[in-house]
Amino acid sequence: MRRLLLLAPLLLFSAAGCGMLQSSESEATDSARDVARKAGERLYGQRPRTAEEVGYIASRVEGVEVLRVKGASSRDGDGIELVVRTYGTAYDQTFDPEPVTVRRCFAVRVSPESRWREDPRDVDCPDGPRLTFAPPPEPPALPHEELRAKLPRVPEGGRVDEAEVRRAVAALDMDEAIRTEVRAGADRVGVLLSVEGNRYDPQDCLLGRVSPGATEVWVPSRVQRMRGEGGCTIQNALERMPPPH
């Protein structure tokens, strides 16, 4: 009986230690899941993305390795599903001599039905190394300073020559993806240089206006460059919109 009484505290300590180890592993798994959730947050939104773009963005999240990508577009069918591998660590100073680190895999869904801060689904880690993705191509840079330098200056009381403005724009060495528009209105000539947008992010555009006594070049505000706001239009070059409140 005395031996059993002496063993009881040791058994209780052993059971408690095992429980704390399991608790630390659970906390480490939750930590790994949080990292995968961050990848989902980074990808959340209505903007359509390709599988390559989704994989690249997720792989840029610290602590995330992309192992599998299923689907072609985030807006088609069931969207895109990523399998990512993350790591999590937990440590209890009382019972754990060393930090508990786990490696876990989760499925992250990117689709129109995705929810904000959606919990990634636990999955088995597939075999094979992590995938690598090329960064998306950068849009061509708009020639802000070049346009400012090329546009003619017309003195007060003078007359703006639309043909001269068109020649100045044509002389710019620009990427073929940059669309140009020149239009005369009243006593001025407006210029629009723009890159086709994706309907979700602010569009890239550059505006110019030549008037007697003033030649201006500017980029509309981010709000004005959103879809439907009219910032990237030739009309805004001719009649500049007031800044947003």
C-alpha positions in Angstrom: 0.0 0.0 0.0 2.8 2.4 0.9 4.5 1.7 -2.5 1.3 2.5 -4.3 0.9 5.8 -2.4 4.5 6.7 -3.4 3.8 5.9 -7.0 0.6 7.8 -7.3 2.2 11.3 -7.4 4.6 10.1 -10.1 1.8 8.7 -12.2 -0.2 11.9 -11.8 2.9 14.0 -12.9 3.5 11.7 -15.8 -0.1 12.0 -17.0 -0.1 15.8 -16.5 3.2 16.1 -18.4 1.7 14.0 -21.3 -1.3 16.3 -21.3 0.7 19.4 -21.4 2.8 18.0 -24.3 -0.4 17.3 -26.2 -1.6 20.8 -25.4 1.7 22.3 -26.7 1.4 20.3 -29.9 -2.2 21.5 -30.3 -1.1 25.1 -29.8 1.7 24.6 -32.3 -0.8 23.3 -34.8 -3.0 26.3 -34.2 0.0 28.5 -34.8 0.7 26.7 -38.1 -2.9 27.1 -39.1 -2.7 30.9 -38.4 0.1 31.1 -40.9 -2.0 29.3 -43.6 -4.9 31.6 -42.7 -2.7 34.7 -43.5 -2.1 33.3 -47.0 -5.9 33.1 -47.4 -6.3 36.7 -46.1 -3.7 37.9 -48.6 -5.6 36.3 -51.5 -9.1 37.3 -50.3 -11.1 39.5 -52.7 -13.1 39.7 -55.8 -10.3 40.3 -58.2 -9.8 37.4 -60.6 -6.5 35.7 -60.3 -4.7 33.0 -62.3 -3.3 29.9 -60.6 0.2 31.2 -61.2 -0.6 34.5 -59.5 -2.3 32.8 -56.6 0.7 30.5 -56.1 3.1 33.4 -56.3 1.3 35.5 -53.8 0.9 32.7 -51.3 4.5 31.7 -51.6 5.5 35.2 -50.6 3.8 34.9 -47.2 6.5 34.2 -44.6 6.5 30.6 -43.4 4.3 29.3 -46.3 5.4 26.6 -48.8 3.1 25.9 -51.7 3.0 22.2 -52.5 0.0 21.9 -54.8 -2.3 24.2 -56.9 -5.6 23.0 -58.3 -7.7 25.1 -60.7 -7.1 27.7 -63.3 -8.8 30.8 -62.2 -10.1 32.1 -58.9 -13.4 33.2 -60.6 -14.1 30.0 -62.6 -16.0 27.0 -61.2 -14.8 26.1 -57.7 -11.9 28.5 -58.0 -8.4 27.6 -56.9 -7.3 25.3 -54.1 -3.8 25.6 -52.7 -2.1 23.0 -50.5 0.4 24.8 -48.3 2.8 23.6 -45.7 3.5 25.7 -42.6 5.3 25.4 -39.3 4.1 26.2 -35.8 5.9 26.2 -32.4 4.6 26.3 -28.8 6.4 26.1 -25.5 5.3 25.5 -21.9 8.1 26.4 -19.5 6.8 24.2 -16.8 6.6 20.9 -18.6 8.4 21.2 -22.0 12.2 21.0 -21.9 12.2 22.0 -25.5 9.8 24.0 -27.8 7.3 21.8 -29.6 7.5 22.4 -33.4 5.1 20.8 -35.8 4.9 20.8 -39.6 1.3 20.7 -41.0 -0.4 21.1 -44.4 -3.6 22.9 -45.1 -5.9 23.5 -48.0 -6.6 27.2 -48.8 -9.6 27.9 -51.1 -9.6 31.1 -53.3 -13.0 31.5 -55.0 -16.0 33.9 -55.0 -17.5 31.9 -52.1 -14.4 32.3 -49.9 -15.0 33.9 -46.5 -12.8 36.4 -44.8 -10.4 34.7 -42.3 -11.8 31.3 -43.3 -10.2 28.4 -41.4 -7.9 26.4 -43.7 -8.7 22.7 -43.9 -6.3 20.1 -42.5 -4.9 17.8 -45.2 -2.1 15.3 -45.6 1.1 16.7 -47.0 1.7 15.6 -50.6 5.0 14.2 -51.6 7.5 16.4 -53.5 9.3 19.7 -53.1 7.6 23.1 -52.7 6.5 24.8 -55.9 8.1 28.0 -57.3 6.3 30.7 -59.3 7.4 33.5 -61.5 6.3 37.0 -60.5 3.6 38.5 -62.6 4.8 40.9 -65.3 5.0 44.6 -64.3 2.7 47.0 -66.3 4.7 49.3 -68.5 5.8 52.5 -66.8 4.0 55.7 -68.0 6.4 58.4 -69.2 5.6 61.1 -66.8 8.7 63.3 -67.1 9.0 62.6 -70.8 5.5 63.7 -71.5 6.0 66.9 -69.4 9.2 67.7 -71.4 7.7 67.0 -74.9 4.3 68.8 -74.6 4.4 72.3 -76.1 4.3 75.5 -74.0 1.8 78.1 -75.3 2.0 81.7 -74.1 -0.9 83.6 -72.6 -3.2 84.7 -75.4 -1.8 82.1 -77.8 -3.5 79.3 -79.6 -2.9 75.6 -78.9 -2.2 73.5 -82.0 -3.7 70.1 -81.6 -1.5 68.7 -84.4 1.6 69.8 -82.5 0.4 68.1 -79.4 -0.2 64.9 -81.3 3.3 65.0 -82.8 4.7 65.4 -79.3 2.9 62.4 -78.0 3.8 60.3 -81.0 7.5 61.1 -80.5 7.4 59.4 -77.1 9.2 56.0 -76.9 6.4 54.1 -75.3 5.4 50.4 -74.8 2.8 49.1 -77.2 0.5 48.3 -74.3 0.1 52.1 -73.5 -3.0 53.5 -75.1 -3.0 57.2 -76.1 -5.8 59.6 -76.7 -5.6 63.3 -77.7 -8.6 65.6 -78.0 -9.1 69.3 -78.4 -11.7 71.2 -76.4 -12.4 75.0 -76.2 -9.0 76.6 -75.9 -7.1 73.5 -74.7 -5.9 70.1 -75.8 -6.0 67.1 -73.5 -3.9 64.0 -73.5 -4.6 60.6 -71.9 -2.0 57.8 -71.6 -3.4 54.6 -70.0 -2.8 50.9 -69.4 -5.7 48.5 -69.5 -6.8 47.7 -66.0 -8.4 44.6 -64.4 -11.6 46.4 -63.3 -10.8 45.8 -59.6 -7.5 47.7 -58.9 -6.9 51.3 -59.7 -6.1 51.8 -63.3 -2.7 53.2 -64.3 -3.0 56.4 -66.3 -1.3 59.7 -66.9 -3.1 62.9 -68.0 -1.8 66.0 -69.7 -3.4 69.4 -70.7 -2.0 72.1 -72.9 -3.6 75.5 -72.4 -2.5 79.1 -73.2 -0.2 80.0 -70.3 -0.2 76.5 -68.7 1.0 73.0 -69.6 0.1 70.4 -66.9 0.9 66.7 -66.4 -0.6 64.7 -63.5 -1.7 61.3 -62.2 -5.3 61.3 -60.9 -5.8 60.2 -57.3 -6.2 56.5 -56.4 -10.0 57.0 -55.8 -10.5 58.7 -59.1 -8.6 55.8 -60.9 -11.0 53.2 -59.6 -13.5 51.7 -62.1 -16.5 54.0 -62.8 -14.9 57.1 -61.2 -13.9 58.7 -64.5 -10.4 59.7 -63.5 -8.7 57.9 -66.4 -10.7 59.6 -69.2 -9.9 62.2 -71.8 -12.6 64.3 -70.3 -10.8 64.5 -67.1 -7.7 65.8 -69.0 -9.8 68.6 -70.5 -11.8 69.4 -67.4 -9.8 68.4 -64.4 -11.9 66.7 -61.6 -11.7 68.3 -58.2 -9.8 66.2 -55.6 -11.9 63.7 -53.6 -13.0 64.8 -50.1 
